[in-house]
Amino acid sequence: MYLQDRNGPCALLALANVLSLRGELPAYSTSTQLPDALAALILEKRDVDANVAFLVDDALDLLPKLQSGMLVNPQLDRVDGFEYTRELAVFDLLHIRLLHGWVLDPGSRIEGGRSYNQVVDRLLHGNDGGVESVLELTSE
């Protein structure tokens, strides 16, 4: 298992842990070796299916950026809902299901299907009462 000792490459470590548990990634002593190992796995996908070449290129471009974070926008109506971003290509190519724990209470009056970004935008720029209105909706 790969662990972080300080704030760092969570997405990269998550990918490595899933692939290690599947037996698809050999053990490496440092996280600095992981991007190259993951790139090799991703390149294998291009060799198998030419139709995914554009996804492979995106994934290879994004892989180094996963060491500092990942841009995702969770949909708050289900644990596997995300607005599609380029960063998700890496998970898609490696057949890794990405989940999150940011789910609205079903009794909330905020409409289902709203994303995290939409809720934050509503908090900051809402047209129906601002922050107090959204906080009231989420606390009922």
Secondary structure as the mmCIF struct_conf table of DSSP 4:
data_model
#
loop_
_struct_conf.conf_type_id
_struct_conf.id
_struct_conf.beg_label_comp_id
_struct_conf.beg_label_asym_id
_struct_conf.beg_label_seq_id
_struct_conf.end_label_comp_id
_struct_conf.end_label_asym_id
_struct_conf.end_label_seq_id
BEND BEND1 ASP A 5 ASN A 7
HELX_RH_AL_P HELX_RH_AL_P1 CYS A 10 LEU A 21
TURN_TY1_P TURN_TY1_P1 ARG A 22 GLY A 23
BEND BEND2 LEU A 25 LEU A 25
BEND BEND3 SER A 29 THR A 30
HELX_RH_3T_P HELX_RH_3T_P1 SER A 31 GLN A 33
HELX_RH_AL_P HELX_RH_AL_P2 LEU A 34 VAL A 48
HELX_RH_3T_P HELX_RH_3T_P2 ALA A 50 VAL A 52
HELX_RH_AL_P HELX_RH_AL_P3 ALA A 53 LEU A 62
HELX_RH_3T_P HELX_RH_3T_P3 LEU A 63 GLN A 67
TURN_TY1_P TURN_TY1_P2 SER A 68 SER A 68
STRN STRN1 ASN A 73 PRO A 74
STRN STRN2 GLN A 75 GLN A 75
TURN_TY1_P TURN_TY1_P3 LEU A 76 ASP A 77
BEND BEND4 ARG A 78 ARG A 78
TURN_TY1_P TURN_TY1_P4 VAL A 79 ASP A 80
STRN STRN3 PHE A 82 GLU A 83
TURN_TY1_P TURN_TY1_P5 ARG A 86 GLU A 87
HELX_RH_AL_P HELX_RH_AL_P4 LEU A 88 LEU A 93
TURN_TY1_P TURN_TY1_P6 LEU A 94 HIS A 95
TURN_TY1_P TURN_TY1_P7 PRO A 106 GLY A 107
BEND BEND5 ARG A 109 ILE A 110
HELX_LH_PP_P HELX_LH_PP_P1 GLU A 111 GLU A 111
TURN_TY1_P TURN_TY1_P8 GLY A 112 GLY A 113
STRN STRN4 SER A 115 SER A 115
HELX_RH_AL_P HELX_RH_AL_P5 TYR A 116 HIS A 125
BEND BEND6 ASN A 127 GLY A 129
HELX_RH_AL_P HELX_RH_AL_P6 GLY A 130 SER A 139
#
